[in-house]
Amino acid sequence: MTKKLLQLYGLKWNPFAPDVPTDALLVTPRVESFTWRVEQLARDGGFAAIMGDPGTGKSITLRLLAARLAARREVVVGVLTRPQAGLADFYREVGHLFGVPLRPHNRWAGAKALRDTWLAHIETALVRPVLLVDEAQDVRTDVLNELRLLASADLDSRVILTVVLAGDRRLQERLRTTDLLPLDSRLRVKLLLDAAARDDLVQCLRHALDTAGNPRLLTPGLLDALVDHAGGNYRTLMAHAHELLLAGAEREVPQLDETLFFELFAQAPADRPRARAARTR
């Protein structure tokens, strides 16, 4: 978003964009509890999971968790960026994340090198390295099982890695299958996210406006309209608010109101560009 647009509304950043500063994100009591429990889990190692429908806050929770863990000097955090990769690429990326050059064709040597590195870290920091996996519903079954085996030591009596899986309901269903039951049984901390309550959406929107610097950007009527049409989904809420912000900036209106909302969203999506073109003539 351009500086001119931000200045128009007195904003430090776009409060509805996905890339708002992490310290500006709303931390709900449930998210606070989950991140605290994972922080404690990192002392003993183990598996944790965030599961829920799209737009319910999984990736935001993972961002908050990553920031919280990164603030601790003794914790090494890696984020897996290619969840759909096969075993060879999985070893390449995990090796890169933890500074261990690996030859994927020799999995035994690769697993040993990773485990030796993690054990050395545990001996000095007394905290397990942490691996975060977003979109975990796309991780292959053989990779999930390899991760489970990599994380265990001493005949499964010791865990040398903390793994946090974040995925939609498909992950929950997959973990119940026979091949992944051993992993499911190892999940020690879980956060199940459902559609947000109305009050939660209102709090999220107000927090976003306050931290961005303009709590009066939206009229009370528009705030109610956005929340009522979001269907309990944070992503839908912010996407609609973002589109309204752009429409308001286009017209240079001083405040966004419900009239703009109903004008914008009462039309079929295909009609919106035509309507905008007509307004500029």
Secondary structure, 3 states (H helix, E strand, C coil): CCHHHHHHHCCCCCCCCCCCCHHHCCCCHHHHHHHHHHHHHHHHCEEEEEEECCCCCHHHHHHHHHHHHHCCCCCCEEEECCCCCCHHHHHHHHHHHCCCCCCCCCHHHHHHHHHHHHHHHHHHHCCCCEEEECCHHHCCHHHHHHHHHHHEECCCCEECCEEEEEECHHHHHHHCCHHHHHHHCCEEEEEEECCCCHHHHHHHHHHHHHHHCCCCCECHHHHHHHHHCCCCCHHHHHHHHHHHHHHHHHHCCCCECHHHHHHHHCCCHHHHHHHHHHHCC
